[in-house]
Amino acid sequence: MEENQYWNYMEQQQVSADELDLLLADGWRHFGSFFFRDTLSWNGDTLSQIVPLRINLDKFELSKSQRKVLRKTSNTQVVFRNAYIDEQKQRIFRSHSQRFRSNVPESIYDFLAPEPAFVPCHTLECCLYDTKGILYAASFLDIASRSTSSIYAMFNPDYQHLSPGLHTLLEEIKHSKKLGKKYLYTGYAFREASHYDYKKKFKGTEYYDWKGNWTDLSQMPYQDLDLLEEEDE
């Protein structure tokens, strides 16, 4: 494992469901077998403190706008199964990646191992099909003992009016609760405004303070300068 004060990395070909719970609770994320624990990153031109987020599923409630998304997609077929990559999903990824102007991902394997269902842990996919049976969105969800972790979501831009990114996350929440999980980890955001702010809009969201504590997001100060001040010294 490579370590410094702000960025930690390690390779793990396999982790148990219990180990994954511990890693997620300590701020780790992973893409395939590559695990990372970053406390700082670039938010545009600003070096900002990263905030890991999770949803306490016991406290989650649908907002008015989230209910609206579920109503307008009531005819969508939702399928959960072991994750795998085929040409159909590759096409969706290529179309989805064209939406980005910066940090454009080159491959779906930037986020998933070649065998995402088995490396390094059990991973499900959430697939959305329209009324003609056409796959238009997919997301990937790790399964731990007490929690789940949302890894990546992608969709055909032609279906953007259905809010497929939000829809898959709402379905992941529903499925995680069905599995009896306590938390769903939604990944990293920043203390300041960023394009990750949609992750902060779920009731029951908690944030990690990098000191071992998870606290309700409503209690987070606008900015904790400890790490940033140390970086400037």
N, C-alpha and C positions, 0 to 999 in steps of 0.2 A: 504493500500500500504506500502511495506517495502522499506526504502530508506537509502542509505549512499552515500558517495562521488562518488563511482564508479559503484555500481550495484543497480538498482531499479527494483522491481517486483510488480505485482499486478494481481489479478484475475478479469476478466470481462466476464460474461456470454453473454453479448450482447453489441455491440457498433453500433452506426449509421454510415452511409457512411461518413457523415461530421466529426464525431468524429474520425473515422479511418484516414481520411486525416490529422487531427491535430496531432494524435499520430505518424504517420509515419514521418511527417515533423519534429518532435522533437526527432527522433532517436529511437522510440519504435519499437519492433518487437513482434510477438506472435506465439506460437504454441498452437492451440486450444484456451482455455480460459486463458492460462498463458501468460501474457505480461511481457516483460523484456526490460531494457534499460541499456546495459552494455557498459562502456567506456574502460574497460580493460579486457583482457582475455589472456590465455596461447596460445602462438604460438610456438608449440614445447616445448622447455625448457625455453622460454623467455616470460616474462610478457610484453605484447605489447598493444599499444593503438589501439582500434577498430575504424574502419572508416565506417560509414553507407554510402551506395551508392544508387543512383537512376539514371535513364536515363531520360533526358529531351527529350521527344519523338519528339518535333519539330526539334531538332538538330540531331536526329539519322539518320545515313546512313549506309548501309550495307558495310562491308569490302569485299575484294576480297575472303578471306577464308570463310566468312559467305555466300556469294553468291554461293560458291562451294558446301557448305553443302546443301543449298536449291535445287541446281540443281540435286545432287545425290539422293535426297529424293523426287523428283518431283512426284513419283508414290505413295507416302505415303498418306493415308487418315488421315486427321486431323479433330478431332471432339472436339468442346467446348460444355460443358453442365454443369449443376449443379453437384457439386462434391459428390461422394458417394464411399464407400469402399465395395468391394465384394471379394470373394475368388480369383478371377483372379488377382486383384491388389495386394492382399496379397502375392500371389506367386511371382509376379514381385518384390515386396519389399524384400522378403526373398532372392531372387537371387541377387538383387542389393546390399543388405547390406553385402553380402559375399565378396564384392570387397574391403572392408575396413580392415585395419590392426589395427587401434586404434580408439577409440570413436565409436565403432560399435553400431548403433541404435538397440534397442531391438524390437521395434514395430513401425508400421506406425503411431500409435496413440501417439508416442513421438512428432509428428509434427502436427497432425490433431486431432480435437475433434472427438468423436464417431459419431457426426452429423456435418461433416465439412461444409455442405452447409448452416447451420443455426447457428453454434456456432463458434465465436461470431458475425460473419458478413457473408455477401453473398460471397461464394467461388465457383469458377468454376474449372473444370478440363480440361486439354488439353490432349487428348489421341491420340496416333499415332498407326495406323494399317498398317500392310504390305499388299502386293498385294493379299495375301490369307485371309485377314480379321482377322489376328491374332494381338491382342493388344501386343505391345512390349515396350511401354513407356507411362508414365503419369506424368503430373506436375499439381500443384495446385496454383490458382491465386485468391487473394482477390480483391474484387471490391469496391472501395470507390467512392466518388463523383467526384473528379478531378484526381484520380490516381488509379493505381493497384499495387499489391504487390506480388511478386513471393515467394511462401512459401517453396515448396519442389518439387524436380524432381527425378524420379526413372526410371530405364529401365532394360530390360533383357540384361545381359552382352553379349549374343550371337549376339546382334545387335550393339555392340559398334562401329563397322566400319562405321555406319551411323551417328555417333556423336549425339545420341538422346538427351543428356542433353542440348547441344547447340541448337539443333533443336527445342525442346519445348520452350526454352527461346525466340528464334527468332519468333516463332508462337505467344507467349504471347505478344511480342512487337507489332506484326502486329495486333493482336486482340484488344489490348489496344488502338491503334491508331484508329481502326475501331469504337470503343466505344466513341471516342472523348476525351480520357483522356490526361492529360498534362504530367504525370510522371509515370514511372514504377519503383518501389523500388525493388532493387535486393538483399538487405540484407547487411550483414556485411562483411568486409574484414579487413586486417591489413595494416598499413603503410609500414611495411617491407614485403618482399616476403613471400608468403604462398600459400597453395593449393587453396585459394580463389581468386587468381589473375586473373582467367578467367573473373571475374566480372568487371575488370577494362578495358577490351578490347572492349568496346562498345562505339562508337562515341556518344557524347552527355552526357556522364556520369558525374555526379556531386558528390561531397563529402560533408559531414556534419562536421563542426568543433566543435560541442558540445557547441557552443556559440550562436546558433540560425541562423547560416549562411550556405547556400548551395552555393558552388563555383565549377566552372569547374575543373575537376580532374587534368587537365594539369597544374593547378596553385598550386597544393598541394605540400608543401615542403616535402622532403623525410621523415622527422620525426619532429613532434612538441613535444618537450620534457616536456612541462608544466606539464602534468598529471603524466608522469613517474617520474619526479624529485620529485614531491610531494609525490608519493608513496614510494620513497626511504627514505624520511626523517623520 
